[in-house]
Amino acid sequence: MGKIKLKNIRTFSYHGCLVEESKIGSNYRVDLEIEADLSTSAVTDKLSDTVDYVHLNKIVVEEMAIRSELLEHVAKRIVDRTLKELDLVKKITVEVSKLNPPIGGDVEEVTIILEQFRS
């Protein structure tokens, strides 16, 4: 088993429950970690034998572009789509962070973490 991590994927998106958030948007950071059997690709040196991190990044960017009220919802879409499209993925952990959230305090970020194993 091995891991692939994509750290600090930055997007500008329109998630949130407040009307203002749907209009002005916010900066977000997504961190993604998957576990998969990387033993074959380590030997063959073939992209077709591994999990393509370009594909992982595409999933994150596309799902972050779809507005959600809750970070949990967009994180779940990323998890579900990854498991649907990439058969080698055995486990996924996704962290979606809203930077400088409008919550009436000096808070750097709020983060939702979802983790799921392939059943």
All heavy atoms as an XYZ file, in Angstrom:
944
protein
N       0.850     -1.184      0.000
C       0.000      0.000      0.000
C       0.887      1.234      0.000
O       1.964      1.245      0.567
C      -0.884     -0.032      1.247
C      -2.196      0.698      1.146
S      -3.240      0.270     -0.230
C      -4.450     -0.733      0.543
N       0.434      2.277     -0.650
C       1.156      3.536     -0.681
C       0.188      4.699     -0.566
O      -1.034      4.516     -0.547
N       0.725      5.907     -0.497
C      -0.095      7.110     -0.365
C       0.301      8.109     -1.437
O       1.468      8.211     -1.805
C       0.109      7.758      0.999
C      -0.400      6.939      2.147
C      -0.200      7.663      3.466
C      -0.683      6.784      4.615
N      -0.536      7.478      5.902
N      -0.685      8.856     -1.889
C      -0.465     10.013     -2.741
C      -1.163     11.176     -2.059
O      -2.328     11.075     -1.668
C      -1.027      9.811     -4.160
C      -0.300      8.665     -4.859
C      -0.931     11.108     -4.973
C      -0.867      8.287     -6.212
N      -0.431     12.284     -1.892
C      -0.986     13.469     -1.242
C      -0.946     14.641     -2.213
O       0.066     14.864     -2.869
C      -0.179     13.847     -0.001
C      -0.205     12.821      1.100
C       0.638     13.313      2.274
C       0.663     12.296      3.394
N       1.420     12.807      4.549
N      -2.029     15.375     -2.273
C      -2.069     16.660     -2.948
C      -2.308     17.685     -1.858
O      -3.341     17.635     -1.179
C      -3.184     16.724     -3.991
C      -2.877     16.082     -5.348
C      -2.854     14.582     -5.245
C      -3.864     16.547     -6.384
N      -1.360     18.575     -1.670
C      -1.439     19.539     -0.573
C      -1.664     20.952     -1.110
O      -1.064     21.346     -2.110
C      -0.141     19.527      0.244
C       0.112     18.233      0.974
C       1.385     18.339      1.789
C       1.661     17.053      2.541
N       2.858     17.176      3.371
N      -2.517     21.661     -0.422
C      -2.713     23.086     -0.665
C      -3.216     23.381     -2.079
O      -2.689     24.263     -2.761
C      -1.432     23.862     -0.367
C      -1.701     25.322     -0.098
O      -2.813     25.715      0.247
N      -0.688     26.149     -0.265
N      -4.253     22.630     -2.506
C      -4.931     22.960     -3.756
C      -5.772     24.199     -3.459
O      -6.650     24.172     -2.608
C      -5.841     21.808     -4.226
C      -5.038     20.513     -4.388
C      -6.554     22.185     -5.520
C      -5.896     19.277     -4.555
N      -5.473     25.287     -4.150
C      -6.144     26.557     -3.853
C      -7.235     26.842     -4.876
O      -6.997     26.723     -6.085
C      -5.121     27.689     -3.824
C      -4.147     27.558     -2.655
C      -3.015     28.553     -2.710
N      -2.193     28.480     -3.918
C      -1.209     27.611     -4.120
N      -0.924     26.724     -3.195
N      -0.504     27.633     -5.230
N      -8.415     27.220     -4.376
C      -9.518     27.599     -5.256
C     -10.193     28.852     -4.712
O     -10.074     29.173     -3.524
C     -10.586     26.492     -5.384
O     -11.290     26.347     -4.159
C      -9.977     25.160     -5.787
N     -10.882     29.528     -5.578
C     -11.770     30.615     -5.176
C     -13.161     30.116     -5.498
O     -13.480     29.834     -6.657
C     -11.464     31.914     -5.938
C     -12.224     33.086     -5.392
C     -11.726     33.792     -4.316
C     -13.446     33.454     -5.944
C     -12.432     34.878     -3.786
C     -14.148     34.525     -5.428
C     -13.641     35.235     -4.354
N     -13.996     29.945     -4.465
C     -15.301     29.312     -4.630
C     -16.365     30.092     -3.878
O     -16.067     31.042     -3.158
C     -15.241     27.864     -4.114
O     -14.220     27.133     -4.776
N     -17.599     29.649     -4.028
C     -18.754     30.396     -3.507
C     -19.582     29.570     -2.528
O     -20.799     29.648     -2.523
C     -19.612     30.875     -4.685
C     -18.866     31.852     -5.553
C     -18.063     31.397     -6.606
C     -18.916     33.204     -5.307
C     -17.356     32.289     -7.394
C     -18.210     34.111     -6.088
C     -17.433     33.644     -7.125
O     -16.731     34.530     -7.897
N     -18.937     28.808     -1.672
C     -19.641     27.976     -0.696
C     -20.022     28.799      0.527
O     -19.339     29.760      0.892
C     -18.752     26.806     -0.252
C     -18.204     26.016     -1.390
N     -19.009     25.367     -2.293
C     -16.928     25.793     -1.798
C     -18.256     24.762     -3.194
N     -16.982     25.004     -2.906
N     -21.120     28.398      1.169
C     -21.507     29.045      2.407
C     -23.008     29.205      2.509
O     -23.731     29.149      1.513
N     -23.468     29.409      3.729
C     -24.897     29.570      4.003
C     -25.367     31.012      3.849
O     -26.551     31.260      3.675
C     -25.214     29.073      5.427
S     -24.909     27.320      5.642
N     -24.442     31.955      3.933
C     -24.810     33.360      3.852
C     -24.962     33.793      2.392
O     -24.188     33.373      1.528
C     -23.753     34.234      4.520
C     -23.443     33.942      5.991
C     -22.295     34.811      6.472
C     -24.687     34.146      6.846
N     -25.959     34.648      2.135
C     -26.190     35.156      0.784
C     -24.937     35.845      0.251
O     -24.561     35.675     -0.915
C     -27.397     36.122      0.764
C     -27.562     36.768     -0.606
C     -28.670     35.387      1.165
N     -24.256     36.578      1.128
C     -23.052     37.301      0.714
C     -21.974     36.343      0.188
O     -21.242     36.668     -0.742
C     -22.476     38.123      1.877
C     -23.395     39.199      2.406
C     -24.439     38.683      3.397
O     -24.261     37.578      3.964
O     -25.444     39.372      3.583
N     -21.879     35.179      0.806
C     -20.858     34.214      0.399
C     -21.102     33.714     -1.028
O     -20.161     33.420     -1.756
C     -20.819     33.033      1.365
C     -20.315     33.402      2.744
C     -20.416     32.258      3.714
O     -21.538     31.750      3.940
O     -19.367     31.877      4.259
N     -22.365     33.628     -1.412
C     -22.686     33.174     -2.762
C     -22.384     34.246     -3.803
O     -22.295     33.950     -4.994
C     -24.155     32.765     -2.858
O     -25.000     33.894     -2.750
N     -22.228     35.484     -3.360
C     -21.969     36.586     -4.291
C     -20.496     36.985     -4.346
O     -19.963     37.243     -5.416
C     -22.811     37.800     -3.904
C     -24.296     37.556     -4.078
C     -25.106     38.758     -3.661
C     -26.598     38.433     -3.818
N     -27.438     39.513     -3.346
N     -19.846     37.050     -3.178
C     -18.463     37.551     -3.164
C     -17.417     36.438     -3.165
O     -16.284     36.661     -3.543
C     -18.212     38.498     -1.968
C     -18.390     37.767     -0.643
C     -19.106     39.716     -2.047
C     -17.975     38.573      0.575
N     -17.790     35.248     -2.736
C     -16.860     34.123     -2.740
C     -15.775     34.229     -1.684
O     -15.679     35.223     -0.970
N     -14.973     33.178     -1.592
C     -13.890     33.097     -0.607
C     -12.764     32.241     -1.161
O     -12.944     31.480     -2.107
C     -14.385     32.443      0.691
O     -15.384     33.199      1.301
N     -11.630     32.351     -0.513
C     -10.497     31.487     -0.829
C     -10.606     30.195     -0.025
O     -10.973     30.220      1.157
C      -9.180     32.190     -0.496
C      -8.890     33.304     -1.460
O      -8.806     33.085     -2.663
N      -8.741     34.510     -0.952
N     -10.266     29.098     -0.684
C     -10.324     27.777     -0.070
C      -9.017     27.045     -0.315
O      -8.306     27.314     -1.286
C     -11.468     26.949     -0.666
C     -12.824     27.477     -0.283
C     -13.386     28.544     -0.972
C     -13.524     26.945      0.784
C     -14.618     29.051     -0.615
C     -14.764     27.448      1.145
C     -15.302     28.501      0.443
O     -16.510     29.014      0.807
N      -8.756     26.084      0.568
C      -7.619     25.189      0.410
C      -8.138     23.767      0.574
O      -8.920     23.480      1.486
C      -6.554     25.461      1.467
C      -5.273     24.643      1.212
C      -4.268     24.721      2.350
N      -4.729     23.846      3.420
C      -4.943     24.235      4.676
N      -4.745     25.476      5.025
N      -5.345     23.381      5.581
N      -7.704     22.879     -0.295
C      -8.083     21.469     -0.204
C      -6.806     20.646     -0.123
O      -5.866     20.857     -0.892
C      -8.927     21.026     -1.414
C      -9.275     19.540     -1.314
C     -10.198     21.870     -1.534
N      -6.776     19.726      0.837
C      -5.705     18.746      0.963
C      -6.333     17.370      0.769
O      -7.390     17.087      1.346
C      -5.030     18.831      2.332
C      -4.341     20.164      2.541
O      -3.554     20.562      1.675
O      -4.590     20.808      3.573
N      -5.690     16.560     -0.044
C      -6.242     15.264     -0.398
C      -5.163     14.206     -0.202
O      -4.011     14.407     -0.591
C      -6.671     15.318     -1.875
C      -7.339     14.111     -2.484
C      -8.730     13.930     -1.898
C      -7.435     14.292     -3.990
N      -5.552     13.103      0.416
C      -4.634     11.967      0.565
C      -5.376     10.710      0.185
O      -6.484     10.470      0.666
C      -4.136     11.863      2.000
C      -3.189     10.702      2.222
C      -2.666     10.634      3.647
O      -2.065     11.629      4.092
O      -2.867      9.596      4.308
N      -4.762      9.922     -0.683
C      -5.371      8.629     -1.028
C      -4.378      7.521     -0.712
O      -3.169      7.735     -0.684
C      -5.814      8.576     -2.516
C      -4.632      8.691     -3.491
C      -6.843      9.640     -2.821
C      -4.139      7.405     -4.018
N      -4.941      6.354     -0.442
C      -4.136      5.151     -0.268
C      -4.502      4.181     -1.373
O      -5.690      4.010     -1.695
C      -4.372      4.518      1.099
C      -3.825      5.353      2.233
C      -3.918      4.676      3.591
O      -4.032      3.434      3.645
O      -3.872      5.398      4.591
N      -3.484      3.590     -1.969
C      -3.683      2.648     -3.066
C      -2.485      1.707     -3.119
O      -1.423      2.003     -2.574
C      -3.813      3.401     -4.390
N      -2.670      0.610     -3.822
C      -1.560     -0.309     -4.042
C      -0.690      0.277     -5.150
O      -1.078      0.296     -6.319
C      -2.088     -1.686     -4.443
C      -0.974     -2.706     -4.634
O       0.219     -2.326     -4.557
O      -1.297     -3.877     -4.869
N       0.467      0.782     -4.782
C       1.377      1.407     -5.738
C       2.528      0.482     -6.125
O       3.468      0.902     -6.802
C       1.928      2.712     -5.158
C       0.884      3.750     -4.741
C       1.563      4.976     -4.138
C      -0.010      4.134     -5.904
N       2.450     -0.770     -5.720
C       3.569     -1.691     -5.966
C       3.764     -1.972     -7.451
O       4.903     -2.065     -7.921
C       3.373     -2.993     -5.191
O       2.171     -3.645     -5.593
N       2.695     -2.086     -8.212
C       2.830     -2.364     -9.642
C       3.476     -1.189    -10.365
O       4.434     -1.355    -11.119
C       1.458     -2.691    -10.273
O       0.919     -3.841     -9.616
C       1.594     -2.975    -11.761
N       2.956      0.023    -10.115
C       3.499      1.201    -10.800
C       4.944      1.485    -10.389
O       5.723      2.020    -11.182
C       2.622      2.426    -10.542
O       2.559      2.718     -9.159
N       5.309      1.094     -9.182
C       6.691      1.284     -8.736
C       7.654      0.438     -9.565
O       8.812      0.806     -9.747
C       6.818      0.936     -7.251
N       7.156     -0.669    -10.096
C       7.978     -1.558    -10.920
C       7.863     -1.209    -12.404
O       8.859     -1.116    -13.109
C       7.580     -3.044    -10.680
C       8.286     -3.971    -11.650
C       7.852     -3.440     -9.248
N       6.634     -0.979    -12.874
C       6.416     -0.792    -14.318
C       6.750      0.603    -14.819
O       7.015      0.783    -16.001
C       4.954     -1.079    -14.695
O       4.109     -0.077    -14.101
C       4.536     -2.476    -14.296
N       6.683      1.601    -13.934
C       6.929      2.991    -14.325
C       5.894      3.471    -15.347
O       6.183      4.288    -16.212
C       8.353      3.154    -14.861
C       8.802      4.608    -14.927
O       8.318      5.415    -14.114
O       9.629      4.932    -15.797
N       4.660      2.959    -15.244
C       3.588      3.298    -16.177
C       2.469      4.037    -15.448
O       1.966      3.581    -14.413
C       2.992      2.038    -16.827
C       3.980      1.215    -17.621
C       4.434      1.954    -18.855
C       5.397      1.109    -19.653
N       6.137      1.859    -20.626
N       2.067      5.173    -16.012
C       0.979      5.964    -15.430
C      -0.317      5.170    -15.331
O      -1.081      5.318    -14.380
C       0.759      7.235    -16.268
C      -0.308      8.206    -15.792
C      -0.007      8.718    -14.389
C      -0.443      9.361    -16.785
N      -0.541      4.282    -16.282
C      -1.768      3.479    -16.283
C      -1.849      2.514    -15.105
O      -2.928      1.986    -14.812
C      -1.888      2.699    -17.592
O      -0.771      1.844    -17.763
N      -0.740      2.302    -14.395
C      -0.712      1.377    -13.257
C      -0.819      2.085    -11.907
O      -0.639      1.458    -10.862
C       0.583      0.554    -13.277
C       0.608     -0.421    -14.434
O      -0.467     -0.877    -14.867
O       1.727     -0.728    -14.919
N      -1.110      3.379    -11.919
C      -1.168      4.131    -10.671
C      -2.395      5.028    -10.653
O      -3.221      5.003    -11.566
C       0.128      4.950    -10.462
O       0.166      5.421     -9.126
C       0.239      6.106    -11.437
N      -2.507      5.826     -9.619
C      -3.561      6.831     -9.519
C      -2.967      8.142    -10.030
O      -1.994      8.650     -9.470
C      -4.051      6.983     -8.059
C      -5.091      8.080     -7.960
C      -4.601      5.657     -7.541
N      -3.536      8.653    -11.092
C      -3.042      9.868    -11.731
C      -3.426     11.082    -10.887
O      -4.597     11.400    -10.726
C      -3.653      9.968    -13.129
C      -3.128     11.131    -13.942
O      -2.381     11.970    -13.398
O      -3.489     11.197    -15.137
N      -2.431     11.774    -10.341
C      -2.751     12.917     -9.490
C      -3.282     14.102    -10.277
O      -3.916     14.983     -9.712
C      -1.586     13.310     -8.580
C      -0.235     13.478     -9.211
C       0.092     14.649     -9.873
C       0.711     12.481     -9.103
C       1.347     14.814    -10.434
C       1.971     12.637     -9.663
C       2.281     13.802    -10.336
O       3.522     13.963    -10.888
N      -3.083     14.107    -11.595
C      -3.727     15.125    -12.432
C      -5.250     14.917    -12.394
O      -6.026     15.867    -12.302
C      -3.183     15.079    -13.877
C      -3.981     15.993    -14.800
C      -1.708     15.433    -13.899
N      -5.668     13.668    -12.446
C      -7.092     13.327    -12.354
C      -7.650     13.714    -10.986
O      -8.749     14.274    -10.881
C      -7.282     11.831    -12.619
C      -8.702     11.427    -12.850
N      -9.036     10.279    -13.507
C      -9.881     11.986    -12.498
C     -10.346     10.157    -13.553
N     -10.891     11.176    -12.941
N      -6.891     13.444     -9.925
C      -7.329     13.835     -8.580
C      -7.524     15.347     -8.482
O      -8.537     15.826     -7.955
C      -6.305     13.381     -7.537
C      -6.197     11.890     -7.260
C      -4.962     11.599     -6.412
C      -7.448     11.369     -6.577
N      -6.576     16.107     -8.992
C      -6.672     17.561     -8.955
C      -7.883     18.054     -9.745
O      -8.595     18.966     -9.313
C      -5.394     18.192     -9.504
C      -5.388     19.688     -9.356
O      -5.347     20.217     -8.250
N      -5.445     20.390    -10.472
N      -8.130     17.449    -10.886
C      -9.285     17.818    -11.717
C     -10.591     17.610    -10.954
O     -11.485     18.468    -11.001
C      -9.271     16.988    -13.003
C     -10.417     17.268    -13.945
C     -10.284     16.419    -15.211
C     -11.333     16.781    -16.214
N     -12.380     15.804    -16.352
N     -10.715     16.498    -10.260
C     -11.922     16.227     -9.467
C     -12.113     17.324     -8.434
O     -13.209     17.875     -8.280
C     -11.849     14.836     -8.803
C     -11.968     13.739     -9.861
C     -12.928     14.689     -7.725
C     -11.669     12.342     -9.350
N     -11.058     17.650     -7.706
C     -11.154     18.679     -6.659
C     -11.573     20.017     -7.252
O     -12.517     20.658     -6.773
C      -9.818     18.813     -5.896
C      -9.832     20.038     -4.997
C      -9.539     17.553     -5.079
N     -10.906     20.451     -8.292
C     -11.195     21.759     -8.891
C     -12.630     21.815     -9.414
O     -13.350     22.800     -9.194
C     -10.169     22.086    -10.002
C     -10.581     23.301    -10.803
C      -8.790     22.284     -9.387
N     -13.057     20.770    -10.092
C     -14.417     20.756    -10.645
C     -15.480     20.734     -9.549
O     -16.496     21.432     -9.649
C     -14.596     19.579    -11.591
C     -13.831     19.748    -12.884
C     -13.933     18.571    -13.832
O     -14.546     17.527    -13.491
O     -13.361     18.681    -14.940
N     -15.271     19.948     -8.507
C     -16.272     19.881     -7.435
C     -16.287     21.163     -6.601
O     -17.342     21.595     -6.143
C     -16.040     18.658     -6.559
C     -16.298     17.340     -7.267
C     -17.695     17.205     -7.859
O     -18.679     17.677     -7.252
O     -17.807     16.621     -8.959
N     -15.129     21.789     -6.422
C     -15.089     23.053     -5.686
C     -15.789     24.169     -6.454
O     -16.235     25.152     -5.865
C     -13.645     23.447     -5.368
C     -12.992     22.597     -4.293
S     -13.794     22.699     -2.692
C     -13.387     24.376     -2.201
N     -15.930     24.032     -7.762
C     -16.596     25.046     -8.586
C     -18.121     24.969     -8.477
O     -18.816     25.894     -8.895
C     -16.164     24.904    -10.040
N     -18.632     23.878     -7.905
C     -20.084     23.712     -7.731
C     -20.449     24.194     -6.334
O     -19.980     23.654     -5.337
C     -20.500     22.239     -7.911
C     -20.095     21.741     -9.301
C     -21.993     22.079     -7.680
C     -20.199     20.231     -9.462
N     -21.297     25.200     -6.257
C     -21.654     25.812     -4.986
C     -22.357     24.829     -4.048
O     -23.216     24.067     -4.459
C     -22.559     27.023     -5.225
C     -23.007     27.666     -3.942
C     -23.667     29.015     -4.151
N     -24.562     29.385     -3.081
C     -24.215     29.580     -1.823
N     -22.966     29.422     -1.448
N     -25.101     29.924     -0.915
N     -21.955     24.877     -2.793
C     -22.605     24.132     -1.714
C     -22.764     25.065     -0.527
O     -21.958     25.977     -0.345
C     -21.750     22.935     -1.270
O     -21.659     21.960     -2.269
N     -23.766     24.839      0.262
C     -23.900     25.613      1.494
C     -22.884     25.159      2.524
O     -22.324     25.969      3.259
C     -25.321     25.500      2.061
C     -26.344     26.267      1.258
C     -27.696     26.358      1.939
O     -27.808     26.001      3.141
O     -28.639     26.791      1.271
N     -22.640     23.859      2.590
C     -21.771     23.295      3.621
C     -20.504     22.687      3.025
O     -20.542     22.039      1.973
C     -22.513     22.209      4.408
C     -23.793     22.634      5.121
C     -24.432     21.437      5.801
C     -23.511     23.734      6.123
N     -19.398     22.876      3.734
C     -18.133     22.276      3.307
C     -18.216     20.756      3.328
O     -17.578     20.078      2.520
C     -16.988     22.759      4.193
C     -16.695     24.261      4.157
C     -15.514     24.580      5.057
C     -16.454     24.750      2.747
N     -19.008     20.224      4.246
C     -19.181     18.776      4.322
C     -19.718     18.225      3.002
O     -19.337     17.150      2.554
C     -20.156     18.386      5.444
C     -19.675     18.698      6.826
C     -20.128     20.075      7.329
O     -20.092     21.045      6.560
O     -20.506     20.148      8.516
N     -20.626     18.969      2.392
C     -21.262     18.528      1.153
C     -20.266     18.479      0.010
O     -20.196     17.487     -0.728
C     -22.438     19.449      0.817
C     -23.267     18.952     -0.309
N     -23.152     19.458     -1.579
C     -24.212     17.980     -0.364
C     -23.999     18.825     -2.369
N     -24.651     17.928     -1.664
N     -19.483     19.522     -0.159
C     -18.494     19.523     -1.240
C     -17.411     18.479     -0.973
O     -16.958     17.789     -1.900
C     -17.906     20.931     -1.489
C     -17.005     21.389     -0.379
C     -17.157     20.974     -2.815
N     -17.002     18.285      0.267
C     -16.008     17.260      0.601
C     -16.539     15.870      0.261
O     -15.814     15.033     -0.291
C     -15.627     17.348      2.079
N     -17.801     15.614      0.547
C     -18.412     14.311      0.257
C     -18.482     14.073     -1.247
O     -18.255     12.957     -1.718
C     -19.804     14.236      0.891
C     -20.540     12.948      0.642
C     -19.905     11.780      1.344
C     -20.836     10.561      1.256
N     -20.078      9.340      1.027
N     -18.764     15.116     -2.015
C     -18.785     14.965     -3.472
C     -17.397     14.588     -3.992
O     -17.267     13.754     -4.886
C     -19.266     16.253     -4.151
C     -20.750     16.512     -4.002
C     -21.273     17.504     -5.029
N     -20.368     18.599     -5.312
C     -20.421     19.804     -4.747
N     -21.348     20.073     -3.853
N     -19.554     20.744     -5.095
N     -16.352     15.203     -3.434
C     -14.976     14.878     -3.832
C     -14.668     13.417     -3.504
O     -14.118     12.684     -4.320
C     -13.967     15.837     -3.165
C     -14.144     17.259     -3.713
C     -12.530     15.330     -3.360
C     -13.416     18.335     -2.919
N     -15.038     12.986     -2.309
C     -14.819     11.588     -1.891
C     -15.548     10.635     -2.825
O     -14.964      9.682     -3.358
C     -15.279     11.386     -0.427
C     -15.383      9.913     -0.088
C     -14.344     12.105      0.532
N     -16.847     10.877     -3.029
C     -17.660      9.960     -3.838
C     -17.158      9.864     -5.273
O     -17.057      8.772     -5.839
C     -19.124     10.400     -3.834
C     -19.795     10.199     -2.488
O     -19.237      9.497     -1.625
O     -20.896     10.763     -2.303
N     -16.840     11.008     -5.840
C     -16.393     11.001     -7.241
C     -15.036     10.316     -7.385
O     -14.810      9.573     -8.344
C     -16.338     12.440     -7.763
C     -16.051     12.497     -9.236
C     -16.273     13.853     -9.811
N     -15.571     13.929    -11.086
C     -15.272     15.055    -11.691
N     -15.621     16.222    -11.163
N     -14.631     15.034    -12.841
N     -14.143     10.536     -6.442
C     -12.829      9.889     -6.490
C     -12.977      8.372     -6.450
O     -12.363      7.652     -7.251
C     -11.936     10.382     -5.337
O     -11.767     11.796     -5.461
C     -10.581      9.695     -5.351
N     -13.792      7.875     -5.520
C     -13.981      6.428     -5.409
C     -14.693      5.860     -6.632
O     -14.431      4.720     -7.030
C     -14.748      6.100     -4.127
C     -13.963      6.348     -2.832
C     -14.857      6.134     -1.616
C     -12.722      5.476     -2.758
N     -15.560      6.640     -7.251
C     -16.276      6.180     -8.439
C     -15.357      6.109     -9.659
O     -15.420      5.160    -10.440
C     -17.450      7.117     -8.744
C     -18.234      6.735     -9.966
C     -19.366      7.712    -10.238
C     -20.093      7.322    -11.511
N     -21.042      8.334    -11.930
N     -14.491      7.114     -9.826
C     -13.703      7.231    -11.045
C     -12.338      6.549    -10.985
O     -11.768      6.254    -12.029
C     -13.510      8.707    -11.400
C     -14.798      9.393    -11.775
C     -14.630     10.856    -12.167
O     -13.482     11.293    -12.412
O     -15.653     11.563    -12.206
N     -11.818      6.303     -9.790
C     -10.457      5.770     -9.664
C     -10.476      4.475     -8.849
O     -10.435      4.490     -7.623
C      -9.542      6.819     -9.025
C      -9.417      8.116     -9.847
C      -8.797      9.227     -9.020
C      -8.618      7.863    -11.107
N     -10.525      3.372     -9.566
C     -10.685      2.055     -8.936
C      -9.544      1.666     -8.010
O      -9.746      0.879     -7.084
C     -10.837      0.968    -10.000
C     -12.155      1.082    -10.757
O     -13.118      1.644    -10.207
O     -12.205      0.612    -11.912
N      -8.343      2.164     -8.238
C      -7.200      1.786     -7.399
C      -7.249      2.401     -5.997
O      -6.575      1.917     -5.092
C      -5.884      2.190     -8.073
C      -5.435      1.351     -9.261
C      -4.164      1.947     -9.866
C      -5.204     -0.090     -8.864
N      -8.045      3.453     -5.817
C      -8.105      4.141     -4.522
C      -8.818      3.251     -3.513
O      -9.960      2.848     -3.717
C      -8.808      5.512     -4.637
C      -8.984      6.147     -3.266
C      -8.025      6.433     -5.564
N      -8.141      2.954     -2.407
C      -8.708      2.120     -1.341
C      -9.205      2.953     -0.166
O     -10.098      2.549      0.568
C      -7.670      1.110     -0.830
C      -7.122      0.199     -1.898
C      -8.206     -0.599     -2.587
C      -7.626     -1.519     -3.643
N      -8.589     -1.837     -4.683
N      -8.606      4.120      0.027
C      -8.976      5.007      1.124
C      -8.721      6.434      0.666
O      -7.741      6.696     -0.033
C      -8.150      4.704      2.373
C      -8.432      5.612      3.555
C      -7.479      5.315      4.711
C      -7.657      6.326      5.824
N      -6.613      6.190      6.841
N      -9.594      7.350      1.086
C      -9.403      8.754      0.757
C      -9.672      9.598      1.991
O     -10.608      9.316      2.756
C     -10.309      9.199     -0.416
C     -10.117     10.687     -0.712
C     -11.757      8.848     -0.176
C     -10.791     11.172     -1.979
N      -8.845     10.589      2.186
C      -9.052     11.606      3.211
C      -9.005     12.955      2.510
O      -8.047     13.237      1.787
C      -7.964     11.544      4.296
O      -7.931     10.232      4.860
C      -8.233     12.573      5.394
N     -10.045     13.755      2.702
C     -10.089     15.072      2.085
C     -10.327     16.115      3.175
O     -11.138     15.907      4.072
C     -11.150     15.163      0.963
C     -12.546     14.930      1.473
C     -11.073     16.485      0.236
N      -9.564     17.194      3.099
C      -9.726     18.327      4.005
C     -10.072     19.544      3.159
O      -9.328     19.901      2.253
C      -8.438     18.604      4.781
C      -7.987     17.451      5.646
C      -6.748     17.770      6.455
O      -6.535     18.963      6.788
O      -6.000     16.838      6.748
N     -11.216     20.159      3.462
C     -11.628     21.379      2.776
C     -11.600     22.501      3.803
O     -12.275     22.425      4.830
C     -13.040     21.240      2.153
C     -13.452     22.538      1.471
C     -13.085     20.071      1.176
N     -10.811     23.539      3.516
C     -10.641     24.658      4.447
C     -11.118     25.955      3.808
O     -10.722     26.279      2.680
C      -9.172     24.818      4.832
O      -8.675     23.640      5.429
N     -11.955     26.688      4.548
C     -12.334     28.046      4.146
C     -11.388     28.984      4.870
O     -11.300     28.968      6.098
C     -13.778     28.350      4.538
C     -14.217     29.761      4.128
C     -15.636     30.079      4.561
C     -16.598     29.424      3.626
N     -17.975     29.921      3.825
N     -10.666     29.790      4.084
C      -9.689     30.704      4.652
C     -10.381     32.009      5.058
O     -11.235     32.516      4.336
C      -8.578     30.979      3.646
C      -7.912     29.718      3.060
C      -6.841     30.104      2.061
C      -7.339     28.836      4.148
N     -10.021     32.508      6.221
C     -10.608     33.749      6.753
C     -12.142     33.718      6.720
O     -12.766     34.574      6.102
C     -10.086     34.972      5.988
C      -8.591     35.081      6.055
O      -8.005     34.987      7.124
N      -7.960     35.257      4.911
N     -12.755     32.738      7.375
C     -14.208     32.606      7.308
C     -14.918     33.775      7.995
O     -14.416     34.301      8.992
C     -14.472     31.291      8.059
C     -13.331     31.181      9.014
C     -12.146     31.763      8.286
N     -16.076     34.171      7.474
C     -16.820     35.287      8.058
C     -17.650     34.842      9.273
O     -18.866     34.736      9.201
C     -17.710     35.746      6.898
C     -17.979     34.479      6.136
C     -16.720     33.669      6.261
N     -16.960     34.584     10.383
C     -17.682     34.070     11.560
C     -17.581     35.011     12.751
O     -17.805     34.609     13.890
C     -17.202     32.640     11.930
C     -15.717     32.609     12.263
C     -17.516     31.668     10.809
C     -15.229     31.259     12.765
N     -17.248     36.249     12.487
C     -17.248     37.240     13.560
C     -16.089     37.142     14.531
O     -16.224     37.473     15.698
N     -14.954     36.668     14.067
C     -13.768     36.567     14.920
C     -12.528     36.488     14.066
O     -12.600     36.392     12.844
N     -11.391     36.510     14.715
C     -10.119     36.423     14.013
C      -9.745     34.948     13.896
O      -9.025     34.401     14.733
C      -9.046     37.221     14.770
C      -7.729     37.272     14.017
O      -7.706     36.903     12.825
O      -6.723     37.678     14.633
N     -10.254     34.297     12.849
C     -10.049     32.864     12.629
C      -9.362     32.683     11.279
O      -9.857     33.172     10.255
C     -11.395     32.099     12.650
C     -11.180     30.626     12.355
C     -12.100     32.297     13.975
N      -8.232     32.028     11.279
C      -7.467     31.842     10.047
C      -8.212     30.974      9.040
O      -8.238     31.264      7.847
C      -6.112     31.215     10.370
C      -5.225     31.026      9.160
C      -3.860     30.456      9.522
O      -3.437     30.539     10.684
O      -3.215     29.907      8.623
N      -8.785     29.875      9.528
C      -9.502     28.973      8.629
C     -10.392     28.044      9.423
O     -10.197     27.836     10.623
C      -8.542     28.148      7.774
C      -7.687     27.179      8.567
C      -6.648     26.461      7.717
O      -5.996     27.082      6.881
O      -6.513     25.238      7.917
N     -11.389     27.499      8.732
C     -12.205     26.436      9.290
C     -12.074     25.264      8.326
O     -12.064     25.450      7.109
C     -13.678     26.870      9.492
C     -14.322     27.256      8.182
C     -14.489     25.799     10.189
N     -11.908     24.049      8.886
C     -11.615     22.884      8.060
C     -12.578     21.746      8.364
O     -12.847     21.442      9.531
C     -10.166     22.399      8.299
O      -9.271     23.463      8.005
C      -9.831     21.196      7.437
N     -13.042     21.113      7.303
C     -13.845     19.896      7.396
C     -12.981     18.750      6.891
O     -12.357     18.862      5.826
C     -15.120     20.005      6.521
C     -16.008     21.147      6.987
C     -15.888     18.679      6.495
C     -16.502     21.043      8.402
N     -12.939     17.648      7.624
C     -12.156     16.479      7.221
C     -13.095     15.286      7.081
O     -13.822     14.955      8.019
C     -11.054     16.147      8.251
C     -10.137     17.349      8.447
C     -10.267     14.910      7.811
C      -9.171     17.196      9.605
N     -13.085     14.675      5.907
C     -13.845     13.442      5.679
C     -12.877     12.345      5.254
O     -11.926     12.599      4.504
C     -14.891     13.619      4.580
C     -16.101     14.487      4.870
C     -17.059     14.453      3.680
C     -16.813     14.051      6.130
N     -13.149     11.145      5.714
C     -12.307      9.993      5.395
C     -13.232      8.840      5.047
O     -14.257      8.630      5.699
C     -11.463      9.642      6.615
C     -10.532      8.484      6.422
C      -9.679      8.273      7.657
O     -10.122      7.520      8.547
O      -8.595      8.867      7.725
N     -12.886      8.107      4.003
C     -13.711      6.968      3.633
C     -12.859      5.858      3.027
O     -11.932      6.133      2.254
C     -14.799      7.395      2.629
C     -15.803      6.309      2.345
C     -17.002      6.838      1.595
O     -17.450      7.965      1.812
N     -17.526      6.025      0.694
N     -13.177      4.637      3.377
C     -12.553      3.447      2.796
C     -13.462      2.919      1.705
O     -14.686      3.046      1.792
C     -12.379      2.341      3.863
C     -11.364      2.669      4.907
C     -11.705      3.401      6.032
C     -10.055      2.235      4.762
C     -10.768      3.699      7.003
C      -9.104      2.515      5.735
C      -9.469      3.249      6.856
N     -12.881      2.315      0.690
C     -13.679      1.638     -0.335
C     -14.319      0.413      0.310
O     -13.668     -0.345      1.011
C     -12.800      1.220     -1.509
C     -13.604      0.569     -2.623
C     -12.755      0.217     -3.819
N     -12.183      1.385     -4.466
C     -12.836      2.202     -5.283
N     -14.117      2.029     -5.512
N     -12.204      3.237     -5.829
N     -15.602      0.263      0.055
C     -16.300     -0.892      0.671
C     -16.239     -2.122     -0.202
O     -15.859     -2.107     -1.312
C     -17.740     -0.544      0.961
O     -18.368      0.049     -0.134
